Amino acid sequence: MSGPLPPVLQPLGLPASWIYQFAVARRNARFERQGATRRLPVPVVSVGNITVGGTGKSPVTRWIARRLMASGARPAIALRGYRSRGGVSDEACEHEALLPGVPVIVGADRFASVQAAMDRGVFFDCLVLDDGFQHRQLHRDLDVVLIDRRRPGLDGRLLPFGWLREPPSALARADAVLVTNAEHPDPELAARIERWHGRPPLGWFRHAWSGLQVHDQAGSRRVEVAWLAGRRVATALGIGNPAGIVRRIEDAGAEVVEQVPLEDHAAFGPRTVRRLAASFRGADTLLVTRKDWAKLERVIDSAFVGPVAVPLLEVQPVAEIGAFGAMLDAIASAARSE
């Protein structure tokens, strides 16, 4: 499977991948040798992956936060805020909209950002890191890695020739591996994960749309996914792996007539807005992700004459998660005793 490089640069990908692999190995060896991480005064759960984009880190982060709250804990979410502009991060806006009342802390230096929030009087008794597996400067009490069943990447190459951020051997330092985009457990994939991680996955999660939030000149309303049936849809998906969303649109009975290409975490300026407005020429609906809508709604104008549909994405376990649930219960118990 080729990586993110365009075809014209593929010949350079393999030597660049070797250099990247050497740098990753050297960095990890330094952490293993020094063993020095900064520790916060609250329990920390990290949610991450070893591949680029599209594994469902943000929805799983929210699922974990809700599970901790159900056990009596009061979590906060911390994230880097990749490509944030003016202190605004698309993922942070998404978390804030879907988890009202849960503090969301943005900053490349997670330790410093969280400490600053505590100094300001922001209260929480545990922390969930969104995309924290490679952020080894911060101690974590539970290290969770996600593997996408559709694109596991376990036999692939490292960036930029392949999609891996770290080699599969990195799974050995995780406390738990969860498989996302899975409708049911896959014994073959479980065996491959156990080879690198040392144990099978502790959870299998499916991604489901619970509905759509539709925005148009009449306002905003929630509708069923069946609302898409028979519609001609244009997409603008600033995510690492948009193919899964396109399939869901088609499964709902809609026709995808145009896909406006956007980079992962793309910014939304006037030029992008004009491109999206033009997409309505062949479509009657524009579909974007919630994190893209968080940026688009700030710059949208009267050029949009048709509705904008935003899927409401949830993750749901499709198999028993007893062992993983017990790990989260232990985190919640530790949080309550702080």
C-alpha positions as CSV (number, residue, x, y, z in Angstrom):
1,M,0.0,0.0,0.0
2,S,1.5,3.3,-1.0
3,G,1.9,6.1,1.4
4,P,0.9,9.8,1.3
5,L,3.4,10.9,-1.3
6,P,2.1,11.8,-4.7
7,P,3.2,9.4,-7.5
8,V,5.8,11.7,-8.9
9,L,7.7,11.6,-5.5
10,Q,7.3,7.9,-4.8
11,P,10.9,7.1,-5.9
12,L,12.1,9.2,-3.1
13,G,9.8,7.6,-0.6
14,L,11.7,4.5,0.3
15,P,15.1,6.2,1.2
16,A,13.1,8.9,3.1
17,S,11.3,6.2,5.0
18,W,14.6,4.7,6.1
19,I,15.8,8.0,7.4
20,Y,12.5,8.5,9.2
21,Q,12.7,5.0,10.7
22,F,16.2,5.7,12.0
23,A,15.0,9.0,13.6
24,V,12.0,7.3,15.3
25,A,14.2,4.4,16.6
26,R,16.7,6.9,17.9
27,R,14.0,9.0,19.6
28,N,12.4,6.0,21.2
29,A,15.7,4.6,22.4
30,R,16.4,7.9,24.1
31,F,13.2,7.7,26.0
32,E,13.8,4.1,27.0
33,R,17.3,4.9,28.2
34,Q,16.4,8.0,30.1
35,G,13.0,6.8,31.4
36,A,12.2,10.4,32.4
37,T,8.6,11.6,31.8
38,R,6.8,14.5,33.5
39,R,4.0,13.3,35.8
40,L,0.7,15.3,36.3
41,P,-1.1,15.1,39.7
42,V,-4.1,13.3,38.0
43,P,-4.4,9.9,36.2
44,V,-3.8,10.1,32.5
45,V,-5.2,8.0,29.7
46,S,-3.6,8.3,26.3
47,V,-5.4,7.5,23.0
48,G,-3.2,7.2,19.9
49,N,-2.2,5.2,16.9
50,I,0.8,4.1,14.9
51,T,-0.6,5.1,11.5
52,V,-1.5,8.4,9.9
53,G,-5.1,9.6,10.2
54,G,-8.5,8.0,10.2
55,T,-8.4,5.5,13.1
56,G,-11.1,7.3,15.1
57,K,-9.0,8.8,17.9
58,S,-11.4,11.7,18.6
59,P,-14.6,9.7,18.9
60,V,-12.9,7.0,21.0
61,T,-11.4,9.8,23.2
62,R,-15.0,11.0,23.8
63,W,-16.3,7.5,24.4
64,I,-13.6,7.0,27.0
65,A,-14.4,10.4,28.6
66,R,-18.1,9.5,28.8
67,R,-17.2,6.1,30.4
68,L,-15.0,7.8,33.0
69,M,-17.8,10.2,33.8
70,A,-20.3,7.3,34.1
71,S,-17.9,5.9,36.8
72,G,-17.9,9.1,38.7
73,A,-14.7,10.8,37.4
74,R,-14.5,14.3,36.0
75,P,-12.1,14.2,33.0
76,A,-10.6,16.8,30.8
77,I,-9.3,16.3,27.3
78,A,-5.9,17.5,26.1
79,L,-4.6,17.7,22.6
80,R,-2.0,19.3,20.5
81,G,-4.4,21.3,18.3
82,Y,-2.7,20.3,15.0
83,R,-2.8,23.3,12.6
84,S,-4.7,25.4,15.0
85,R,-5.2,29.0,14.0
86,G,-5.5,31.8,16.4
87,G,-5.7,29.3,19.2
88,V,-8.7,27.6,17.6
89,S,-8.4,23.9,16.8
90,D,-11.0,22.0,14.8
91,E,-10.7,18.9,17.0
92,A,-11.0,21.0,20.2
93,C,-14.2,22.7,18.8
94,E,-15.6,19.2,18.0
95,H,-14.9,18.0,21.6
96,E,-16.4,21.1,23.1
97,A,-19.6,20.8,21.1
98,L,-20.1,17.1,21.9
99,L,-18.9,17.1,25.5
100,P,-20.3,20.2,27.0
101,G,-18.8,20.9,30.4
102,V,-15.7,18.8,29.8
103,P,-12.6,21.1,29.8
104,V,-10.6,20.9,26.5
105,I,-7.0,22.0,26.7
106,V,-5.0,22.7,23.6
107,G,-1.2,23.0,23.3
108,A,1.8,21.3,21.8
109,D,3.4,20.9,25.3
110,R,0.6,18.9,26.9
111,F,2.2,19.1,30.4
112,A,2.6,22.9,30.3
113,S,-0.8,23.4,28.9
114,V,-2.5,21.2,31.5
115,Q,-0.6,22.8,34.3
116,A,-1.6,26.2,33.1
117,A,-5.2,25.2,33.1
118,M,-4.9,23.9,36.6
119,D,-3.3,27.2,37.7
120,R,-6.3,29.0,36.2
121,G,-8.6,27.0,38.4
122,V,-10.0,24.6,35.7
123,F,-11.1,21.5,37.6
124,F,-10.8,17.9,36.5
125,D,-9.5,14.8,38.3
126,C,-8.3,12.8,35.3
127,L,-7.0,13.5,31.8
128,V,-7.6,11.9,28.4
129,L,-4.9,12.7,25.7
130,D,-6.3,12.8,22.2
131,D,-3.4,11.6,19.9
132,G,-0.9,11.0,22.7
133,F,1.0,7.7,21.9
134,Q,4.0,9.5,20.4
135,H,3.9,12.3,23.0
136,R,6.2,10.3,25.4
137,Q,7.3,13.4,27.4
138,L,4.1,13.0,29.5
139,H,3.6,10.1,31.9
140,R,0.4,8.1,31.2
141,D,-1.3,5.6,33.5
142,L,-3.1,3.9,30.6
143,D,-1.7,3.9,27.1
144,V,-4.3,2.9,24.4
145,V,-3.5,2.4,20.7
146,L,-6.1,2.2,18.0
147,I,-5.8,0.0,14.9
148,D,-8.2,0.6,12.0
149,R,-9.6,-2.7,10.7
150,R,-9.9,-1.3,7.2
151,R,-6.2,-0.2,7.1
152,P,-4.2,-1.8,9.9
153,G,-0.9,-0.9,8.4
154,L,0.9,-3.7,10.3
155,D,2.7,-4.9,7.2
156,G,3.4,-1.5,5.8
157,R,6.3,0.9,5.6
158,L,7.0,4.0,7.7
159,L,6.3,7.5,6.5
160,P,6.5,8.9,3.9
161,F,6.6,5.7,1.8
162,G,3.9,4.1,3.9
163,W,1.4,5.2,6.4
164,L,3.1,4.1,9.7
165,R,4.2,6.7,12.2
166,E,6.0,4.0,14.1
167,P,6.9,0.3,13.4
168,P,4.4,-2.3,14.6
169,S,6.9,-3.3,17.4
170,A,5.8,-0.1,19.1
171,L,2.6,-1.8,20.1
172,A,4.6,-3.6,22.8
173,R,4.6,-0.5,24.9
174,A,0.8,0.0,24.8
175,D,-1.3,-1.2,27.7
176,A,-4.3,-1.9,25.4
177,V,-5.0,-2.1,21.7
178,L,-8.5,-1.4,20.4
179,V,-9.7,-2.1,16.8
180,T,-11.9,0.6,15.2
181,N,-14.2,0.5,12.1
182,A,-15.0,-3.2,13.0
183,E,-18.4,-4.7,12.7
184,H,-17.3,-7.8,14.5
185,P,-14.0,-9.3,15.9
186,D,-11.6,-10.5,13.3
187,P,-9.5,-13.5,14.5
188,E,-6.8,-13.1,11.9
189,L,-6.3,-9.4,12.7
190,A,-6.3,-10.3,16.4
191,A,-3.5,-12.8,15.9
192,R,-1.4,-10.2,14.0
193,I,-1.9,-7.7,16.7
194,E,-1.0,-10.2,19.4
195,R,2.2,-10.9,17.5
196,W,3.4,-7.4,18.1
197,H,1.5,-6.3,21.2
198,G,1.8,-9.6,23.2
199,R,-2.0,-10.0,23.7
200,P,-5.1,-9.8,21.6
201,P,-7.1,-6.5,21.3
202,L,-9.2,-5.6,24.3
203,G,-12.0,-4.0,22.3
204,W,-13.6,-4.0,18.9
205,F,-15.6,-0.8,18.0
206,R,-17.8,0.1,15.1
207,H,-18.3,3.6,13.8
208,A,-22.0,4.5,13.4
209,W,-23.9,7.6,12.4
210,S,-26.6,8.3,14.9
211,G,-28.0,11.0,12.6
212,L,-27.2,14.1,10.7
213,Q,-27.1,17.8,11.7
214,V,-28.4,19.7,8.7
215,H,-27.6,23.4,8.4
216,D,-29.3,25.6,5.8
217,Q,-30.9,29.1,5.5
218,A,-33.8,28.0,7.7
219,G,-31.5,27.1,10.6
220,S,-30.1,23.9,12.0
221,R,-32.0,20.6,12.6
222,R,-31.2,17.0,13.4
223,V,-32.5,14.4,10.9
224,E,-32.1,10.6,10.4
225,V,-29.4,9.2,8.1
226,A,-32.2,8.1,5.7
227,W,-32.6,11.9,4.9
228,L,-29.7,11.3,2.4
229,A,-31.6,8.8,0.3
230,G,-31.9,9.9,-3.3
231,R,-29.7,13.0,-2.8
232,R,-26.8,14.1,-4.9
233,V,-24.0,14.8,-2.5
234,A,-20.8,16.7,-2.8
235,T,-18.2,16.0,0.0
236,A,-15.4,18.1,1.5
237,L,-13.6,15.9,3.9
238,G,-10.4,17.2,5.6
239,I,-9.5,13.9,7.2
240,G,-6.8,11.4,6.6
241,N,-8.9,8.6,5.2
242,P,-12.2,9.8,3.6
243,A,-13.1,6.6,1.8
244,G,-15.1,5.2,4.7
245,I,-17.4,8.3,4.8
246,V,-18.0,8.1,1.1
247,R,-19.1,4.5,1.5
248,R,-21.5,5.4,4.3
249,I,-23.1,8.1,2.1
250,E,-23.6,5.6,-0.7
251,D,-24.9,3.0,1.7
252,A,-27.5,5.6,2.8
253,G,-28.8,5.7,-0.7
254,A,-27.2,8.9,-1.9
255,E,-25.0,9.5,-4.9
256,V,-21.6,11.2,-4.4
257,V,-21.3,13.4,-7.5
258,E,-18.3,15.4,-6.4
259,Q,-15.5,15.1,-3.9
260,V,-13.7,18.4,-3.1
261,P,-10.2,17.5,-2.1
262,L,-9.0,18.9,1.2
263,E,-5.9,18.3,3.2
264,D,-6.2,16.7,6.6
265,H,-7.0,19.6,9.1
266,A,-7.4,22.0,6.1
267,A,-8.1,25.6,6.9
268,F,-11.3,27.3,5.6
269,G,-10.7,30.7,4.0
270,P,-12.6,32.6,1.3
271,R,-11.0,30.7,-1.5
272,T,-12.1,27.3,0.0
273,V,-15.6,28.7,0.6
274,R,-15.9,29.6,-3.1
275,R,-14.7,26.1,-4.1
276,L,-17.4,24.6,-1.8
277,A,-20.1,26.9,-3.1
278,A,-19.2,25.9,-6.6
279,S,-19.7,22.2,-5.7
280,F,-23.5,22.8,-5.5
281,R,-23.7,23.1,-9.2
282,G,-24.0,19.4,-9.6
283,A,-25.2,18.5,-6.1
284,D,-28.1,19.4,-3.8
285,T,-26.2,18.7,-0.5
286,L,-22.7,19.3,0.8
287,L,-21.5,16.9,3.4
288,V,-18.6,17.7,5.8
289,T,-17.3,16.3,9.0
290,R,-18.1,17.9,12.3
291,K,-14.5,19.1,12.8
292,D,-14.6,20.7,9.3
293,W,-18.0,22.3,10.1
294,A,-16.5,23.9,13.2
295,K,-14.3,25.9,10.9
296,L,-16.7,26.3,8.0
297,E,-19.6,27.7,10.0
298,R,-17.4,30.7,10.9
299,V,-16.9,31.7,7.3
300,I,-20.0,30.4,5.5
301,D,-22.0,33.0,3.6
302,S,-25.0,33.4,1.3
303,A,-23.1,31.6,-1.5
304,F,-24.3,28.4,0.1
305,V,-27.9,28.0,-1.2
306,G,-28.2,24.3,-0.4
307,P,-28.0,22.4,2.9
308,V,-24.8,21.3,4.6
309,A,-25.0,17.9,6.3
310,V,-22.8,17.0,9.2
311,P,-22.8,13.3,10.3
312,L,-23.1,12.7,14.0
313,L,-20.5,10.0,14.6
314,E,-20.4,7.6,17.5
315,V,-18.3,4.6,18.3
316,Q,-19.9,1.5,19.8
317,P,-18.3,-1.7,21.1
318,V,-19.3,-4.8,19.2
319,A,-17.8,-7.3,21.6
320,E,-17.3,-7.7,25.3
321,I,-14.8,-5.1,26.7
322,G,-14.6,-6.4,30.3
323,A,-10.8,-6.2,30.7
324,F,-10.6,-2.7,29.1
325,G,-13.6,-1.5,31.1
326,A,-11.9,-2.7,34.2
327,M,-8.8,-0.6,33.3
328,L,-11.0,2.5,32.9
329,D,-12.8,1.8,36.2
330,A,-9.4,1.7,37.9
331,I,-8.5,5.1,36.4
332,A,-11.9,6.5,37.6
333,S,-11.3,5.1,41.1
334,A,-7.8,6.6,41.2
335,A,-9.3,9.9,40.0
336,R,-11.9,10.0,42.7
337,S,-9.3,9.3,45.4
338,E,-7.0,12.1,44.3
